[in-house]
Amino acid sequence: MRTALVIGTGLIGTSAALALTDRGVTVHLADHDPEQARTAAALGAGTDAAPDGPVDLAIVAAPPALVADVLADAMARGAARGYIDVASVKGGPRRELEARGLDLSAYIGTHPMSGREKSGPLAATADLFEGRPWVLTPTRDTDTEVLNLALELVSHCRAVPVVMDADAHDRAVALVSHMPHLVSSMVAARLEHAEEAAVRLCGQGIRDVTRIAASDPRMWIDILAANPGPVADLLTDVAADLEETVRALRALQSSDADKRREGGTRIAEVLRRGNAGQVRVPGKHGSAPRAYETVAVLIDDQPGQLARIFADAGRAGVNIEDVRIEHATGQQAGLVQLMVEPKAAAVLTAALKERGWAIRQ
């Protein structure tokens, strides 16, 4: 791939453009908002000048509802040898293109499974997709050259290609992305009018659950409108679980010992099923999840503290597998939770204590 056209210079489009530019590809940028394309160009993502002729690959980074229109226009202009989109829903746009009678041999639907709570070109980074799955949904009609161009894009972005059927993809992202976003938003909505004294008690648990609720509502309306059926089916199951859980909690309030016992059993089953599902979430680098041990370190909220901890862990020969930070309420301090291999926990604890760090047991 020598040339590419990115149509839509938001977070995903600009990030892909940055990655391609870093690999020596000449990238042309286009957007319905010329100012946004100029911003992406100023960031080094390419040029907002139109290409002289067809590029090797056109990358459509538009909302799902607009993908078919943008692709159809680009194809009618002969903008590229191959066309892809990066929308988060795949079945609908393809069916729209088929309904228009377009030759789809030069098109493949794709979806990079990566993003941020922030949107727009200023949030873009060249490494946004690194190590992340990038779904490709080829059909029997897909030209081999176009599939190879898509695979080359994924390689340039240092992502991991995953081939799926378009409708299977839509059901999968409903489960692992779209439905969880709505549930996160529903939990976060409980905080909107909560008493300030209660909100000040927020800890890492509520932050984890509500983090994705910070995303742009306009973007998510577009996504959910393109995949409503699978999401509604999943929420129906969640609603059934919620109703059962409410009944179990009411039973725990009963003066009848048998009802309380039954309620406790049903709550325990909900929690057990949650455990069983959570352990299926892939671990580091997409591998099977592993059990790490946590070393908790108290730190002051000052520049360089994390760098010192990581440096001290490196001197001790310990690899930090994951890290979490819990900020103390009303204090300029926090708790850094370092996840390490179980056999390394004692080594790291001893090394950090020796270097003056306060370890919480």
Steps between C-alpha positions, in 0.01 A plus 500: 500500500645834392201733523182518707199726537347534846145632485402611849770646723367425845677285759510177296565650157776732620663225708511271196638785290773569757600134503511481118699823472752363749546200268570717196155490339381822335167575667236740371242626749138595436214592732158664476657760732811632315631653823515156661697364203741795529543427869586136424748614234663741745548206738703320233229258387538587132388772261155649458572549129296278269691217327581537129340166419384172655684402819577144601255490790211721611421478872152622591487605865145631515214422743316173414194684368714688245738223393294379203456853362869587535615169353257524208623851420867397518438197278308707246800736480745215461692634797701183569591148397355368825254624759449425868299652782587494869149539645410304812208324327550290189182325383281806440739705285576203277131427445444866412776483240360176358155660473653772283627239257867593545784266407645414840798298383721803578355547852552337836340602828738528796489607865804582715413403857659803659398845606498761774242696697618811312422564135633713215842528336666654806435175690664288228826308545705290258508210749125492572458159333825337611437146620124539466269274293400640160201312360478434124172379347578378147244314289532266202482812280794677664795540262823348632691821426259700717528250784879528478480880511284479813746258658785737415315785672451285810871413495604865468279581799661211692158351570396133497276391210188297589274367223127476578161491333343848504185405694699287746719805558197716573369251756845480659550876536148531641615263776847637574457870417155641425298340781770566765508866396129540563522319834792723600295806407203375705721453805661842452155658466429402863769751599354799314271614783660309786594684816848651492594319821431167327684590180811597698525138614560380141790256480672303227210259461250763389767665285562170321130438441420852374820585307356434154187702579712812437493442121329735254121429506458611138749241380332228703154584369639437149655169607195369687262605222699279264490192727180525708371143474796307649542763773130487592514118517791514744338769714187284519715228660662755733156631596389146590808460720430836664141405577612170651768678703250755631270219613794330671597819682139553614503146632808586709284763673240243601442396858463144372830313540426268205437795269822669615691180437346466154581866421860451605530192280368690197734795559792259535405346163504842330844571644623153400385551142677835500821332612462237228454763230775730621769231484426461128610857428834469315809594695821673399563503123174311446627187675312302761451705819760444768489548875734777612589609849459865599766708671335822628721807538399830665626802306479878516337678206826645369675492161728203439360267765380234255823519301698437821285198590539345155874568504535339843298199383730472199810508720346214701453303176120497532267553203185700575218314325228758569445807713208684658491828689245582769504864606431586862192712563590852610875429518792549264585132517407172339537124502685341209411136451776314317398164353787251474560128468434336840861386537620860448274664761727438799808611304332824391361570847841460660672712235250785527512500881880517483472808278267676745159434346201451730338164427141434597457140612 
